[in-house]
């Protein structure tokens, strides 16, 4: 049975809060680690907990990476949350083993650019808590942010973010913490948010509802 939304389970963290929030806005949603189930979904959500390297390793070995990339190339709507925003990029600097040395971990490669650590001698990293979304001109046209006011507060918890080599044309919103980073991206059927909509109260539910509406066409 094909589902409206599949929340991709790569065996890291609690994904049920994302699924519950999607259900709360009326979506038919299932959490699955099965590449076939992912491939058959009308919309895909890739949430984020854990490291870039660990997530990519599991997704490649399990066949999830091919399933997600294939679906994106067939224009299936995709929403990445937190680490799920980062994984579609070309590469990330977060690795937990010695295999990469000082190098980069390859991402899914559907978006050009890098993901790097937030660095500060003054502010605490990870960046945890509420912060503002500043919509770009591109973001004001984005289906994800219909009825989401400029400067809305959303909830973050992360140590890595999109770097400055990401094409500004796909940046839908920026947030500042240690540096200005893309807190939302949009390219065709690919959406990503660095914050957690499932933890962002009414604003987060509005964003998820907008994604469901987009999936439904």
C-alpha positions as CSV (number, residue, x, y, z in Angstrom):
1,X,0.0,0.0,0.0
2,X,1.4,3.4,-1.0
3,X,1.3,6.1,1.7
4,X,0.8,9.8,1.3
5,X,3.9,10.6,3.4
6,X,6.8,8.3,4.5
7,X,9.1,9.5,7.3
8,X,12.4,7.8,6.6
9,X,13.7,5.7,9.5
10,X,17.5,5.3,9.3
11,X,17.5,4.0,12.9
12,X,18.7,7.2,14.6
13,X,16.5,9.0,17.2
14,X,12.8,9.3,17.8
15,X,10.9,9.9,14.6
16,X,7.5,9.5,16.0
17,X,7.1,13.2,16.9
18,X,7.5,14.1,13.3
19,X,4.9,11.5,12.3
20,X,2.5,12.6,15.0
21,X,2.7,16.2,13.9
22,X,2.0,15.2,10.3
23,X,-1.0,13.2,11.4
24,X,-2.1,16.2,13.4
25,X,-2.4,18.2,10.2
26,X,-4.4,15.4,8.5
27,X,-1.7,13.5,6.6
28,X,-1.7,9.7,6.0
29,X,1.8,9.0,7.3
30,X,4.0,6.0,8.1
31,X,7.5,5.6,9.5
32,X,9.5,3.2,7.4
33,X,13.0,2.0,6.8
34,X,12.0,0.0,3.7
35,X,13.4,1.4,0.4
36,X,10.4,0.2,-1.6
37,X,7.9,1.9,0.8
38,X,10.0,5.1,0.5
39,X,10.0,4.8,-3.3
40,X,6.2,4.4,-3.5
41,X,5.3,7.4,-1.2
42,X,3.6,10.5,-2.6
43,X,5.9,12.6,-0.3
44,X,9.0,11.9,1.7
45,X,10.2,13.4,5.0
46,X,13.8,12.8,6.0
47,X,14.2,13.9,9.7
48,X,17.5,14.4,11.4
49,X,19.2,13.0,14.5
50,X,22.8,11.8,14.6
51,X,25.9,12.5,12.5
52,X,26.2,13.1,8.8
53,X,28.5,10.2,8.4
54,X,26.5,7.7,10.3
55,X,23.3,8.6,8.5
56,X,24.8,8.4,5.1
57,X,26.5,5.1,5.9
58,X,23.2,3.5,6.9
59,X,21.2,5.0,4.0
60,X,23.7,3.8,1.4
61,X,24.0,0.3,2.8
62,X,20.3,-0.1,3.3
63,X,19.3,1.1,-0.2
64,X,17.5,4.1,1.3
65,X,19.8,6.6,-0.4
66,X,19.0,5.3,-3.9
67,X,15.3,5.2,-3.0
68,X,15.3,8.8,-1.9
69,X,17.4,10.2,-4.7
70,X,15.4,8.2,-7.3
71,X,12.1,9.6,-5.9
72,X,13.5,13.2,-5.9
73,X,14.5,12.8,-9.5
74,X,10.9,11.6,-10.3
75,X,9.7,15.0,-8.8
76,X,8.3,13.4,-5.6
77,X,8.1,16.1,-2.9
78,X,10.8,15.9,-0.3
79,X,11.2,17.6,3.0
80,X,14.4,17.4,5.0
81,X,14.4,18.3,8.7
82,X,17.6,19.3,10.6
83,X,20.2,16.7,9.5
84,X,17.6,15.9,6.8
85,X,18.3,19.3,5.3
86,X,22.0,18.7,5.3
87,X,22.2,15.2,3.8
88,X,20.9,16.2,0.3
89,X,24.0,18.4,-0.2
90,X,27.2,17.4,-1.9
91,X,29.3,16.9,1.2
92,X,29.5,17.3,5.0
93,X,32.4,17.8,7.4
94,X,30.9,15.8,10.2
95,X,32.5,12.4,10.6
96,X,32.8,10.1,13.6
97,X,35.5,7.7,12.3
98,X,39.0,8.1,11.0
99,X,38.1,7.0,7.6
100,X,37.8,10.5,6.2
101,X,40.8,12.0,7.9
102,X,40.4,15.7,7.4
103,X,38.3,15.2,4.3
104,X,34.6,15.3,3.5
105,X,31.8,12.8,3.8
106,X,29.8,12.6,0.5
107,X,26.1,13.4,0.8
108,X,23.2,12.5,-1.4
109,X,24.4,15.0,-3.9
110,X,21.0,16.4,-5.1
111,X,22.0,19.9,-4.0
112,X,25.3,21.6,-4.6
113,X,27.3,22.8,-1.5
114,X,28.7,21.8,1.8
115,X,27.7,21.4,5.4
116,X,30.1,22.7,8.1
117,X,30.3,23.2,11.8
118,X,29.1,26.3,13.6
119,X,32.2,27.8,15.3
120,X,32.3,30.4,18.0
121,X,34.5,31.3,21.0
122,X,31.6,33.3,22.5
123,X,28.3,31.4,21.8
124,X,27.6,27.9,22.9
125,X,27.6,25.2,20.2
126,X,25.3,23.3,19.6
127,X,22.8,26.0,18.8
128,X,19.8,24.9,20.9
129,X,16.6,26.9,21.3
130,X,14.3,29.4,19.6
131,X,15.5,31.7,16.9
132,X,14.1,33.7,14.0
133,X,13.4,32.9,10.4
134,X,14.3,35.7,8.0
135,X,12.6,34.9,4.7
136,X,14.4,35.7,1.4
137,X,12.6,36.9,-1.7
138,X,12.8,33.3,-2.9
139,X,11.4,32.1,0.5
140,X,8.4,34.5,0.2
141,X,7.4,32.5,-2.9
142,X,8.0,29.2,-1.3
143,X,4.9,26.9,-0.8
144,X,6.3,25.9,2.6
145,X,6.0,29.4,4.1
146,X,2.4,30.3,3.0
147,X,1.0,32.3,6.0
148,X,4.3,32.1,7.9
149,X,5.2,35.6,9.0
150,X,8.7,37.1,8.5
151,X,10.7,36.8,11.7
152,X,8.7,33.8,13.0
153,X,10.4,31.9,15.9
154,X,11.2,28.2,15.4
155,X,13.1,25.6,17.4
156,X,16.7,24.6,16.6
157,X,19.1,22.0,17.9
158,X,22.2,21.5,15.7
159,X,26.0,22.0,15.5
160,X,26.3,21.9,11.7
161,X,24.7,24.0,9.0
162,X,24.8,24.8,5.3
163,X,28.0,26.6,4.4
164,X,28.5,29.7,2.3
165,X,29.2,27.8,-0.9
166,X,25.4,26.9,-1.1
167,X,23.7,28.7,-4.0
168,X,21.9,31.7,-2.6
169,X,19.2,31.2,-5.2
170,X,17.9,28.1,-3.3
171,X,18.0,29.7,0.2
172,X,14.4,30.3,1.4
173,X,15.3,31.7,4.9
174,X,18.3,32.7,6.9
175,X,19.0,32.6,10.6
176,X,22.0,34.0,12.5
177,X,23.8,32.1,15.2
178,X,27.7,32.3,15.2
179,X,27.2,33.0,11.5
180,X,24.4,33.6,9.0
181,X,23.3,30.2,7.7
182,X,20.5,28.9,5.5
183,X,17.7,27.8,7.8
184,X,15.5,26.8,4.9
185,X,16.1,25.8,1.3
186,X,13.9,25.2,-1.7
187,X,14.8,23.8,-5.1
188,X,12.0,22.5,-7.3
189,X,10.4,19.6,-5.3
190,X,13.2,19.6,-2.6
191,X,12.5,21.5,0.6
192,X,14.7,21.6,3.7
193,X,14.5,23.2,7.1
194,X,17.4,23.3,9.6
195,X,14.9,23.7,12.5
196,X,12.4,21.2,13.9
197,X,8.8,22.1,12.8
198,X,7.5,19.3,15.0
199,X,8.9,21.2,18.0
200,X,8.0,24.7,16.7
201,X,4.4,25.0,18.0
202,X,1.8,26.6,15.6
203,X,4.3,27.9,13.2
204,X,5.8,24.4,12.7
205,X,2.4,22.8,12.2
206,X,1.6,25.4,9.6
207,X,4.8,24.5,7.7
208,X,4.0,20.8,7.8
209,X,0.4,21.5,6.7
210,X,1.8,23.5,3.8
211,X,4.0,20.6,2.8
212,X,1.1,18.2,2.9
213,X,-0.9,20.6,0.8
214,X,2.0,20.7,-1.7
215,X,2.2,16.9,-1.8
216,X,-1.5,16.8,-2.6
217,X,-0.9,19.2,-5.5
